[in-house]
Amino acid sequence: MNLRVQIIDDDVRIAEIHRQYVEKTEGFEVVGIANTLEDAQSQLDVLEPDLLLLDIFFPEGNGLDFLKKARLHNKQVDVIPITAAKEVHLFNEALHGGVFDYILKPVVFSRFQATLERYRQTKNQLSSIDQLDQSEVDRALHTVRSGDLHELTELPKGIDRLTLEKVQQVFGSSQDSRLTSEEVASHIGASRTTVRRYLEYLVSQIILDVDVSYGGVGRPERRYFRKQPYSQ
């Protein structure tokens, strides 16, 4: 059975892009699109989705206030903000509201899809067990330690384990390497498009991080680097 998604965004065009992204991801279906918070509330009450893709900034209010209201009314729905809001206090507020992830606009499809795949895996994992052990908790909270590719037991469609390991090996054990997708592609002999998909997947799994540079002429440049390992 597909997981039911409600999209809440005041920009009609962006909402449509996100609808297309959801429908390109196996195991999901869009059951509602709301462009105002009022419509979003009405749809939420009737449609009872599994997942909300929620913008934060609306002309009439704040998406995080909408989330608080939903929690106060005991709405059992998962939430992923998709927003241009880069303020740390808004990110912290979203975390306190119990969001599954936090995606910044403009959305990269590979990052979007990897998050939905991880969400589906988490739902499937939790529905198949009665009690947790620590490894299952870690997977559910996507706290895979940097470098622990063996913990990624279920890979999404289009991600091959051997290629994934080759991509990660390019970064070695140092955080100093900040590489573009073109540079990684040249190291492993794959196309930039393929490598970009793997890099964004590793970002979604909290194994790599990414900086965006706006210097120079042309599109912003994304440089990838290893996350700081968790201390024990």
JOLIN-V749636 format. One record per backbone hydrogen bond with DSSP energy under -1.0 kcal/mol. NH is the residue of the N-H (numbers start at 1). CO is the residue of the C=O. E is the energy in kcal/mol with one decimal. If there is no record, write none. Layout:
nh:NH co:CO e:E
nh:NH co:CO e:E
This chain:
nh:3 co:27 e:-3.0
nh:5 co:29 e:-2.8
nh:6 co:51 e:-2.6
nh:7 co:32 e:-2.6
nh:8 co:53 e:-2.9
nh:9 co:34 e:-2.2
nh:15 co:11 e:-2.5
nh:16 co:12 e:-1.9
nh:17 co:13 e:-2.1
nh:18 co:14 e:-2.5
nh:19 co:15 e:-2.0
nh:20 co:16 e:-2.2
nh:21 co:17 e:-2.2
nh:22 co:18 e:-2.6
nh:23 co:19 e:-2.3
nh:25 co:22 e:-1.6
nh:28 co:25 e:-1.1
nh:29 co:3 e:-2.2
nh:31 co:5 e:-2.8
nh:32 co:5 e:-1.1
nh:34 co:7 e:-2.9
nh:40 co:36 e:-2.1
nh:41 co:37 e:-2.1
nh:42 co:38 e:-2.0
nh:43 co:39 e:-2.7
nh:44 co:40 e:-2.6
nh:45 co:41 e:-2.1
nh:46 co:42 e:-1.3
nh:47 co:43 e:-3.7
nh:48 co:44 e:-1.4
nh:50 co:4 e:-1.8
nh:51 co:4 e:-2.1
nh:52 co:78 e:-2.8
nh:53 co:6 e:-2.6
nh:54 co:80 e:-1.5
nh:55 co:8 e:-2.5
nh:58 co:61 e:-1.8
nh:63 co:56 e:-3.2
nh:66 co:62 e:-1.6
nh:67 co:63 e:-2.0
nh:68 co:64 e:-2.2
nh:69 co:65 e:-2.3
nh:70 co:66 e:-2.2
nh:71 co:67 e:-2.3
nh:72 co:68 e:-2.4
nh:73 co:69 e:-1.5
nh:74 co:71 e:-1.8
nh:75 co:70 e:-2.7
nh:77 co:75 e:-1.7
nh:78 co:50 e:-2.7
nh:80 co:52 e:-2.8
nh:82 co:54 e:-1.9
nh:83 co:103 e:-2.3
nh:91 co:87 e:-1.9
nh:92 co:88 e:-2.9
nh:93 co:89 e:-2.0
nh:94 co:90 e:-2.3
nh:95 co:91 e:-2.3
nh:96 co:92 e:-2.4
nh:97 co:93 e:-1.2
nh:98 co:95 e:-1.7
nh:99 co:94 e:-1.3
nh:100 co:79 e:-2.8
nh:103 co:81 e:-2.7
nh:105 co:83 e:-2.4
nh:112 co:108 e:-2.4
nh:113 co:109 e:-3.4
nh:114 co:110 e:-2.2
nh:115 co:111 e:-1.9
nh:116 co:112 e:-2.1
nh:117 co:113 e:-2.7
nh:118 co:114 e:-2.3
nh:119 co:115 e:-2.4
nh:120 co:116 e:-2.6
nh:121 co:117 e:-2.5
nh:122 co:118 e:-2.4
nh:123 co:119 e:-2.4
nh:124 co:120 e:-2.6
nh:125 co:121 e:-2.7
nh:126 co:122 e:-2.5
nh:127 co:123 e:-1.8
nh:137 co:133 e:-2.0
nh:138 co:134 e:-2.7
nh:139 co:135 e:-2.2
nh:140 co:136 e:-2.5
nh:141 co:137 e:-2.3
nh:142 co:139 e:-1.5
nh:143 co:138 e:-2.7
nh:148 co:145 e:-2.5
nh:149 co:147 e:-1.9
nh:151 co:148 e:-1.4
nh:152 co:149 e:-1.6
nh:153 co:151 e:-2.0
nh:159 co:156 e:-1.8
nh:164 co:160 e:-2.5
nh:165 co:161 e:-2.4
nh:166 co:162 e:-2.0
nh:167 co:163 e:-2.5
nh:168 co:164 e:-2.1
nh:169 co:165 e:-2.4
nh:170 co:166 e:-1.0
nh:171 co:168 e:-1.5
nh:172 co:169 e:-1.4
nh:179 co:224 e:-2.3
nh:184 co:180 e:-2.2
nh:185 co:181 e:-2.5
nh:186 co:182 e:-1.9
nh:187 co:183 e:-1.2
nh:188 co:184 e:-1.8
nh:189 co:185 e:-1.6
nh:190 co:185 e:-1.4
nh:195 co:191 e:-2.4
nh:196 co:192 e:-2.7
nh:197 co:193 e:-1.5
nh:198 co:194 e:-1.6
nh:199 co:195 e:-2.8
nh:200 co:196 e:-2.4
nh:201 co:197 e:-1.7
nh:202 co:198 e:-2.3
nh:203 co:199 e:-2.0
nh:204 co:200 e:-2.3
nh:205 co:201 e:-1.5
nh:206 co:203 e:-1.7
nh:207 co:202 e:-2.6
nh:208 co:202 e:-1.5
nh:209 co:225 e:-3.4
nh:211 co:223 e:-2.8
nh:213 co:221 e:-3.1
nh:221 co:213 e:-2.6
nh:223 co:211 e:-2.8
nh:224 co:179 e:-3.3
nh:225 co:209 e:-2.4
nh:227 co:207 e:-2.2
